[in-house]
Amino acid sequence: MSYAVRRVDQAHSEHRATDDHVHEKVQISHAASVNKQPPRRKHQTATQRPISGPSRMRIRTCRDRSVGRVARGVRCVSGLSRGYRPVLGYPGGDNSLVGPLSDLDGVPWASLHGTHGPADRIPAHLAALRSPDPTVAGEALTRLRDAVVHQGTRWQVSAHVVRFLVLLINDPGTPARPALTRLLRDVGLGAYTDHDLPFGPKAAFDGPAVTRRQEDMVIALVYYRDEGFTEEAMDIADSCAAKWAADAYRAVAAHVDAYRHWLGDDPLVASQAAELLAWFPADEPTIAALLSADGDDAVRASANLALAHLPVSPCAIAARMTDLLGHDSFVVRVTAAVALARRLGQELPDPALSLLIDAKDAAALPDFPLGWQHRAARGYVASALQRLGLG
């Protein structure tokens, strides 16, 4: 059994205590223990594929981002359904399909699969995110996250939630928009961090193509059967995981215009939007938006780091970053120096070098903005100095 398989077995074990579907499975297991095993449910193929991805994709070396096997001996009794209409009903939640969720029922959720089985509950989770009750919205967010991006793994359904997350974040009336922005980022990028920047999606997702028949086979093996998961099938499952990750990335990449717009939004949303922009092509509108993101110091600092990692021409940002070396905010000054070090190398201005050396020797550094907290602020400073041969 591969590490990927063990990883997903653990995911299903963690979820078993709270998910009603799994409660039904436990009942089936108990029936088997007293020789009352119910008849096997015949597999039904999915009726809709995820958003199309590129023809060839590659699983990264780390296999823990791959799809794997549901806990052996446990069957899902939900099955698939055609012509699905979501049934809402979160206690205390907003159970109406209005505003950004007006066309939520246009997706055949029950024919798609997430971490723990059919995705028929996702419409209720999305609707409950609009609840003014923070407990209800928080529970919905936890369950939604667990269903679509468990420990960095993206699933068949993951790409389909992206448009609704963007619409919810666009709506000022949606509670907890910064948390939804973080979820959007995780759906699109999984466990990638700034160590993977600049990002090349063609290289990241280049691998064996997956046919519709293979995808349906993997769905059957992962969720509905107890046997047949050979080494060859696990390789195909890894390819499906890569496809689903690529689908999710491409779905998030389709909304770059929204992320540029968010740069002038709530700073907790805007700073994450700036980090998101670092993962997509550095076109002129994106560079212009990042250079002019001055509404808040945290947003400005986040934009500086995005420009540091985007493969842009040094002359496009050098003057702006040099001006920011005199900014009132220390984190803005330091991130501007980081950007200059990464883009200019040995031609770094002396004031920027002094800032980086002082930051390295400082007893404490302020936290870097949301979206850039995968490592300590001092790590960004050290990385910039290493680019200069001073690390």
Disulfide bonds with the S-S distance in Angstrom:
none
